[in-house]
Amino acid sequence: MSKSKENRLILVCNDDGIFSKGIRALVEVAQRFGDVVVVAPDRQQSAVGHSITIMDPLRAQAFEMKNGMTGMAVNGTPADCVKLATDQLLDRKPDLVLSGINHGSNAGINIIYSGTVSAATEGTILGYPSIAVSCMDFNEEADMSGAQEAAARAVQFVFDNGLPKGITLNVNAPAGPFKGIKWTRQGDSRYTDEYIPRKDPMNKPYYWITGRLEILDEGPDVDVNVLKDGFASVTPIQYDLTAYRVFKAMSEMEL
Amino acid sequence: MSKSKENRLILVCNDDGIFSKGIRALVEVAQRFGDVVVVAPDRQQSAVGHSITIMDPLRAQAFEMKNGMTGMAVNGTPADCVKLATDQLLDRKPDLVLSGINHGSNAGINIIYSGTVSAATEGTILGYPSIAVSCMDFNEEADMSGAQEAAARAVQFVFDNGLPKGITLNVNAPAGPFKGIKWTRQGDSRYTDEYIPRKDPMNKPYYWITGRLEILDEGPDVDVNVLKDGFASVTPIQYDLTAYRVFKAMSEMEL
């Protein structure tokens, strides 16, 4: 991690697409640390999880925006963007993959559904230090100043210390300024009251997801609780899903 | 888990859709253990990961097939199906969620991209004992007899012992008969040589995913290696992605 700022390449992706305020906010942070290239979905891709496109071809379109942001827009998911960028589109390997800033929290069980987190996880799988950043406000014009500061501190941490193999940082921040920044774990939670049943104009039924996040974990070091208290959270996550806490006991039982 | 077979309800889902051989093979196994209801995607949904549908409405269409399978086909992802089934479509709560049998392995890093696994994980999140089952053969007419036996043994295990909170079983089997069944962990692996760049008839570039699975973990208790040796594998997985193995050390470092 001894490269100077001038030699670093930072790949920025997201799941809200290239027109979101959040990706521009993250590019501004990334530019303080090195050269930035954006490879991101050409449209909204929220809640796609770690979806990848295998049944259809992908295309990448270069863009230059009035706000100065340049990059490639891809007709795929966040994980597609990171795979395609590193395999085909970039002429050198990135020193960091940054995903976000997502409009909406990716704490608790939201991590599982998050396209933002999956882009960073994909970066980790491919061997690049990777960070996902989200802001708790869904609003298009959300105040992301705090999320930007949390992102900058996480990026500085990674360039100073590196990351252990297989580990991604998942950063969340409240809208606006935060009280401090804390290491957290993913809080157990789930959605309840999920679907509203309705009838269409032909009187046929359909269902639209809604849902209320139920927090099942009152720990003080839990991401969702820390955020509620006005702090930013940083959770180290991994893509090895093996349940090591029960593995030994279960593996001694007969199948 | 003391319910008799007559009182059990088993929800079956998959990601290859209701017309696949694999879901029929899993229904046959499930019928030995209780009443079965199928709620599954109306079309192929491979590699959608833990994607859920939030920007569009969902619909559910009842079907009865010539082969005797009945259920509801949903225009959504595997995780959508489990959420919608348990929230709206079923008149009682399932005793077990079974997902598969997937045409293709969901071992190693494939777990991350898998719609099959995500349906089972969603079952776990919602509080139901859940099992994902996959067969290593992509062929539509794959011999799933071994995968069926592995599924039956995993189901019997769950009805005999229950599952710890937050734990899903991820079962994989070779095509045809297997040598034995082993507890495993998710093997570290990744795809390399991922995209083939081509030109379309208008001479514009596109990219199609391909990729070769590179196994980075030679452990004898690793899913991908056990399968290569002709055994079926059962990996307990969790949706808490917190990297506990590094959490304490990292949480003592300054952010």
Interface residues (C-beta under 8 A of the other chain):
Chain A: Q44 S46 A47 V48 G49 H50 S51 I52 T53 I54 M55 P57 L58 R59 A60 A79 D80 K83 L84 D87 Q88 I109 I111 I112 Y113 S118 T121 I125 L126 G127 R153 A154 F157 N161 P164 G166 I167 I181 K182 W183 R185 Q186 D188 R190 Y191 D193 E194 Y195 P197 R198 D200 K204 P205 Y206 Y207 W208 I209 D221 V234 T235 P236 I237 Q238 Y239 D240 L241 T242 A243 Y244 R245 V246 F247 M250 S251 M253 L255
Chain B: Q44 S46 A47 V48 G49 H50 S51 I52 T53 I54 M55 P57 L58 R59 A60 A79 D80 K83 L84 D87 Q88 I109 I111 I112 Y113 S118 T121 I125 L126 G127 R153 A154 F157 N161 P164 G166 I167 N170 I181 K182 W183 R185 Q186 D188 R190 Y191 D193 E194 Y195 P197 R198 D200 K204 P205 Y206 Y207 W208 I209 D221 V234 T235 P236 I237 Q238 Y239 D240 L241 T242 A243 Y244 R245 V246 F247 M250 S251 M253 L255
